[in-house]
Amino acid sequence: SHRRVLVRLPAWHQWQDSDGQRHNVDWVAIDTAQASRRAEAFAPDRRRQLQLQLQLRDLQ
């Protein structure tokens, strides 16, 4: 199955990996299904899921 996962970010954005290292990035792939699963248990993740859905809708 296919999922839309691309969220474009400002050119100066940095991504922190699991080791705490920061990397300059211009895009990040986000698995929106993971946010949906976690949103069932955690309120902050529910808010993030709604933000992602709005961003993806705006890209279409």
N, CA, C and O atoms as a MOPAC input file, in Angstrom:
PM7 MOZYME 1SCF
protein

 N      0.84000 1    -1.18200 1     0.00000 1
 C      0.00000 1     0.00000 1     0.00000 1
 C      0.88300 1     1.24200 1     0.00000 1
 O      2.04100 1     1.18800 1     0.41400 1
 N      0.34100 1     2.34100 1    -0.45800 1
 C      1.08600 1     3.59200 1    -0.53700 1
 C      0.57000 1     4.56700 1     0.50600 1
 O     -0.62500 1     4.62000 1     0.79900 1
 N      1.49600 1     5.33700 1     1.05800 1
 C      1.14100 1     6.37700 1     2.01600 1
 C      1.81000 1     7.67200 1     1.60000 1
 O      2.92700 1     7.66400 1     1.08200 1
 N      1.13400 1     8.77500 1     1.82400 1
 C      1.75900 1    10.07600 1     1.61200 1
 C      2.48900 1    10.44000 1     2.89500 1
 O      1.88800 1    10.47600 1     3.96800 1
 N      3.78100 1    10.70800 1     2.78500 1
 C      4.56100 1    10.94700 1     3.99500 1
 C      5.46700 1    12.17800 1     3.91900 1
 O      6.09100 1    12.52400 1     4.92300 1
 N      5.56000 1    12.83700 1     2.79400 1
 C      6.52200 1    13.92400 1     2.63600 1
 C      5.97600 1    15.22500 1     3.20800 1
 O      4.88000 1    15.65800 1     2.85200 1
 N      6.73700 1    15.83400 1     4.08500 1
 C      6.41600 1    17.15700 1     4.61200 1
 C      7.62400 1    18.04000 1     4.35000 1
 O      8.71400 1    17.76500 1     4.85100 1
 N      7.44100 1    19.09600 1     3.57400 1
 C      8.56000 1    19.98200 1     3.24900 1
 C      8.74900 1    20.97700 1     4.38800 1
 O      7.78300 1    21.51300 1     4.93000 1
 N     10.02000 1    21.21600 1     4.74100 1
 C     10.36800 1    22.08900 1     5.84900 1
 C     11.22000 1    23.24700 1     5.35600 1
 O     11.76800 1    23.18200 1     4.25600 1
 N     11.34300 1    24.31400 1     6.15600 1
 C     12.25100 1    25.40700 1     5.77500 1
 C     13.67800 1    24.88700 1     5.60000 1
 O     14.06700 1    23.90400 1     6.23200 1
 N     14.45100 1    25.54800 1     4.74400 1
 C     15.80300 1    25.07800 1     4.41900 1
 C     16.72600 1    25.02600 1     5.63200 1
 O     17.67200 1    24.23900 1     5.65000 1
 N     16.47100 1    25.84000 1     6.63300 1
 C     17.35000 1    25.88800 1     7.80200 1
 C     16.96500 1    24.87200 1     8.86900 1
 O     17.60000 1    24.83400 1     9.92300 1
 N     15.96300 1    24.06200 1     8.63800 1
 C     15.47200 1    23.13000 1     9.65700 1
 C     16.50800 1    22.05600 1     9.96700 1
 O     17.24100 1    21.61000 1     9.08400 1
 N     16.55800 1    21.64900 1    11.22500 1
 C     17.45200 1    20.56800 1    11.63600 1
 C     16.63500 1    19.42600 1    12.21500 1
 O     15.58700 1    19.63700 1    12.82600 1
 N     17.12600 1    18.22900 1    12.01300 1
 C     16.47700 1    17.02100 1    12.52400 1
 C     17.42400 1    16.37900 1    13.52100 1
 O     18.61100 1    16.21800 1    13.23800 1
 N     16.90200 1    16.00800 1    14.69300 1
 C     17.73800 1    15.36300 1    15.70500 1
 C     17.49200 1    13.86400 1    15.66900 1
 O     16.35900 1    13.40700 1    15.82000 1
 N     18.57000 1    13.09900 1    15.46700 1
 C     18.42400 1    11.64500 1    15.40900 1
 C     18.40100 1    11.04900 1    16.81900 1
 O     18.49700 1    11.77300 1    17.80900 1
 N     18.27600 1     9.73900 1    16.89700 1
 C     18.14400 1     9.07100 1    18.19100 1
 C     19.41000 1     9.17000 1    19.04700 1
 O     19.35800 1     8.94400 1    20.25600 1
 N     20.55000 1     9.50700 1    18.42200 1
 C     21.80100 1     9.69000 1    19.16500 1
 C     21.99200 1    11.13400 1    19.63300 1
 O     23.00000 1    11.45800 1    20.26100 1
 N     21.03400 1    11.98800 1    19.32900 1
 C     21.12800 1    13.38700 1    19.73300 1
 C     21.89400 1    14.26700 1    18.77100 1
 O     22.10900 1    15.44600 1    19.05300 1
 N     22.31600 1    13.71600 1    17.62700 1
 C     23.04000 1    14.49100 1    16.61800 1
 C     22.04200 1    15.26000 1    15.75600 1
 O     21.00100 1    14.72800 1    15.36900 1
 N     22.37200 1    16.51900 1    15.46000 1
 C     21.49500 1    17.33900 1    14.61700 1
 C     22.01500 1    17.35100 1    13.18300 1
 O     23.22100 1    17.43100 1    12.95000 1
 N     21.09300 1    17.27100 1    12.22800 1
 C     21.42800 1    17.24400 1    10.80700 1
 C     20.57400 1    18.28100 1    10.08600 1
 O     19.37700 1    18.39400 1    10.34800 1
 N     21.19600 1    19.04400 1     9.16800 1
 C     20.43400 1    19.97400 1     8.34900 1
 C     19.63200 1    19.18500 1     7.32700 1
 O     20.16500 1    18.29500 1     6.66400 1
 N     18.36500 1    19.50700 1     7.19900 1
 C     17.49900 1    18.80800 1     6.25200 1
 C     16.58200 1    19.80900 1     5.55800 1
 O     16.31900 1    20.88600 1     6.09300 1
 N     16.09600 1    19.45800 1     4.37100 1
 C     15.08900 1    20.28200 1     3.72000 1
 C     13.76400 1    19.54300 1     3.58400 1
 O     12.78300 1    20.10600 1     3.10000 1
 N     13.73400 1    18.28000 1     4.01100 1
 C     12.47700 1    17.54100 1     4.06000 1
 C     12.62800 1    16.38100 1     5.02700 1
 O     13.73700 1    15.92200 1     5.29900 1
 N     11.52400 1    15.92400 1     5.53200 1
 C     11.50100 1    14.78600 1     6.44500 1
 C     10.31100 1    13.92100 1     6.07200 1
 O      9.20500 1    14.43300 1     5.90100 1
 N     10.52100 1    12.61800 1     5.94500 1
 C      9.41700 1    11.68800 1     5.70700 1
 C      8.81400 1    11.31600 1     7.05800 1
 O      9.52200 1    10.88100 1     7.96600 1
 N      7.51800 1    11.48900 1     7.17900 1
 C      6.82800 1    11.20600 1     8.43200 1
 C      5.75800 1    10.16300 1     8.17200 1
 O      4.91900 1    10.33600 1     7.28800 1
 N      5.78300 1     9.10200 1     8.92300 1
 C      4.77500 1     8.05200 1     8.80700 1
 C      3.53000 1     8.50100 1     9.56100 1
 O      3.47800 1     8.40000 1    10.78700 1
 N      2.53400 1     8.99000 1     8.84600 1
 C      1.33000 1     9.49700 1     9.49900 1
 C      0.53300 1     8.39400 1    10.16900 1
 O     -0.24400 1     8.67400 1    11.08200 1
 N      0.70000 1     7.15900 1     9.74800 1
 C      0.00400 1     6.05300 1    10.40200 1
 C      0.53500 1     5.85500 1    11.81700 1
 O     -0.22200 1     5.49800 1    12.71900 1
 N      1.83200 1     6.08300 1    12.01600 1
 C      2.39000 1     5.95400 1    13.36500 1
 C      1.76800 1     6.99500 1    14.28700 1
 O      1.43300 1     6.69100 1    15.43200 1
 N      1.61600 1     8.20300 1    13.80300 1
 C      0.98200 1     9.23900 1    14.62200 1
 C     -0.44100 1     8.84700 1    14.98400 1
 O     -0.89100 1     9.10500 1    16.10000 1
 N     -1.15100 1     8.22800 1    14.05300 1
 C     -2.51800 1     7.77900 1    14.33200 1
 C     -2.54100 1     6.73200 1    15.43000 1
 O     -3.38400 1     6.78100 1    16.32600 1
 N     -1.61700 1     5.78700 1    15.36000 1
 C     -1.57300 1     4.73000 1    16.37800 1
 C     -1.22700 1     5.29200 1    17.74700 1
 O     -1.84000 1     4.92000 1    18.74800 1
 N     -0.25200 1     6.18300 1    17.79400 1
 C      0.15300 1     6.75700 1    19.08100 1
 C     -0.88800 1     7.72900 1    19.61600 1
 O     -1.01300 1     7.89100 1    20.83000 1
 N     -1.63800 1     8.37700 1    18.73000 1
 C     -2.63800 1     9.35000 1    19.15600 1
 C     -3.72600 1     8.71300 1    20.00300 1
 O     -4.36900 1     9.38700 1    20.80800 1
 N     -3.93000 1     7.42500 1    19.82200 1
 C     -4.93500 1     6.74500 1    20.62600 1
 C     -4.53900 1     6.71700 1    22.09700 1
 O     -5.40800 1     6.63900 1    22.96600 1
 N     -3.24400 1     6.78000 1    22.38900 1
 C     -2.77300 1     6.67500 1    23.77100 1
 C     -2.29600 1     8.00300 1    24.36100 1
 O     -2.34700 1     8.18800 1    25.57700 1
 N     -1.83500 1     8.92700 1    23.51900 1
 C     -1.21100 1    10.14600 1    24.03000 1
 C     -1.83800 1    11.39100 1    23.41300 1
 O     -1.85600 1    11.52900 1    22.19000 1
 N     -2.35100 1    12.29900 1    24.24100 1
 C     -3.00100 1    13.52000 1    23.75600 1
 C     -2.07200 1    14.40100 1    22.91800 1
 O     -2.51700 1    14.91100 1    21.88900 1
 N     -0.78900 1    14.61300 1    23.30500 1
 C      0.09100 1    15.44200 1    22.46100 1
 C      0.26500 1    14.85400 1    21.05600 1
 O      0.37600 1    15.60000 1    20.08300 1
 N      0.28900 1    13.52600 1    20.95000 1
 C      0.41300 1    12.89500 1    19.63800 1
 C     -0.85000 1    13.10000 1    18.81600 1
 O     -0.77700 1    13.19300 1    17.59100 1
 N     -1.99200 1    13.17100 1    19.45800 1
 C     -3.25000 1    13.43700 1    18.74800 1
 C     -3.19900 1    14.82500 1    18.12500 1
 O     -3.59600 1    15.00600 1    16.97400 1
 N     -2.70900 1    15.80900 1    18.88500 1
 C     -2.58900 1    17.16600 1    18.33100 1
 C     -1.62200 1    17.18100 1    17.15100 1
 O     -1.88600 1    17.83500 1    16.14300 1
 N     -0.49800 1    16.46200 1    17.27000 1
 C      0.48200 1    16.40400 1    16.18000 1
 C     -0.11500 1    15.73100 1    14.95000 1
 O      0.13900 1    16.15500 1    13.82200 1
 N     -0.89800 1    14.69600 1    15.16100 1
 C     -1.54200 1    14.01100 1    14.04300 1
 C     -2.46000 1    14.97000 1    13.29800 1
 O     -2.46700 1    14.98900 1    12.06700 1
 N     -3.22700 1    15.75700 1    14.02000 1
 C     -4.12600 1    16.71200 1    13.37400 1
 C     -3.34000 1    17.76500 1    12.59300 1
 O     -3.75400 1    18.16200 1    11.50300 1
 N     -2.20900 1    18.22100 1    13.13900 1
 C     -1.36400 1    19.17500 1    12.42600 1
 C     -0.83700 1    18.57200 1    11.12700 1
 O     -0.84200 1    19.23300 1    10.08800 1
 N     -0.38400 1    17.32100 1    11.18100 1
 C      0.13200 1    16.65200 1     9.98400 1
 C     -0.95100 1    16.49500 1     8.93000 1
 O     -0.69200 1    16.69300 1     7.74200 1
 N     -2.15000 1    16.14500 1     9.34500 1
 C     -3.24400 1    15.98400 1     8.39300 1
 C     -3.54200 1    17.29600 1     7.69300 1
 O     -3.79700 1    17.30600 1     6.48800 1
 N     -3.51600 1    18.40500 1     8.42400 1
 C     -3.75300 1    19.70900 1     7.81600 1
 C     -2.64800 1    20.07000 1     6.83600 1
 O     -2.92300 1    20.59400 1     5.75600 1
 N     -1.38900 1    19.79300 1     7.20500 1
 C     -0.27400 1    20.08400 1     6.30300 1
 C     -0.36400 1    19.25700 1     5.02600 1
 O     -0.13900 1    19.78100 1     3.93500 1
 N     -0.68500 1    17.99200 1     5.14500 1
 C     -0.80300 1    17.13200 1     3.96500 1
 C     -1.95400 1    17.58300 1     3.07500 1
 O     -1.83800 1    17.56400 1     1.85000 1
 N     -3.05500 1    17.98500 1     3.68200 1
 C     -4.19700 1    18.46100 1     2.89800 1
 C     -3.81700 1    19.71800 1     2.12600 1
 O     -4.20600 1    19.87700 1     0.97000 1
 N     -3.05700 1    20.61600 1     2.75900 1
 C     -2.64400 1    21.85500 1     2.10200 1
 C     -1.69000 1    21.60300 1     0.93500 1
 O     -1.64200 1    22.40500 1     0.00200 1
 N     -0.92900 1    20.50200 1     0.96800 1
 C     -0.00100 1    20.17900 1    -0.11400 1
 C     -0.69800 1    19.63600 1    -1.35200 1
 O     -0.12200 1    19.64400 1    -2.43900 1
 N     -1.90800 1    19.17200 1    -1.20200 1
 C     -2.60800 1    18.54700 1    -2.33600 1
 C     -3.13000 1    19.57800 1    -3.30000 1
 O     -3.74300 1    19.22600 1    -4.30800 1

